[in-house]
Amino acid sequence: MPSIEDRLRKRLIWMTSDEEMLDLARDSLPAEWSLTAALAVEDFDDWQEILLHRFLVLDLGDPAIDHAVIDEIRREHQLNIPIFCYGGSEEDRLAARSARADRFFNQDEILQKLPEFVRQFSW
């Protein structure tokens, strides 16, 4: 069972295999925030570990990521973590929207939006 301190840590999940994007995202975060890189829900020891993160950013244009991950998070595990997607085709976005992803951005927008997300989820 996670401690209260562990639950209050400021962290996010970023799903991409693009190491350059991960480095840029990490460099954009305030010191008190951490980024967990993943490609699938199975990368976590337990689905409850996902809930220790404030939000999730998903690269829809990454062929290493199965877009069914959104459906798995929402329907299978019934988690209500905010999911922000970027990149991908219009078809990818429609599928992600149907699986109940929250917001969509172009690849060049997502890093610009990161400070806004950090402010919103800094409670």
Secondary structure, DSSP 8 states (H G I E B T S, - for coil): ---HHHHH-EEEEEE-S-HHHHHHHHHHS-TTEEEEEESSGGGSSSGGGGGGSS-EEEETT-TTS-THHHHIIIIIS-----EEEESS-HHHHHHHHHTT--EEE-HHHHHHHHHHHHHHT--
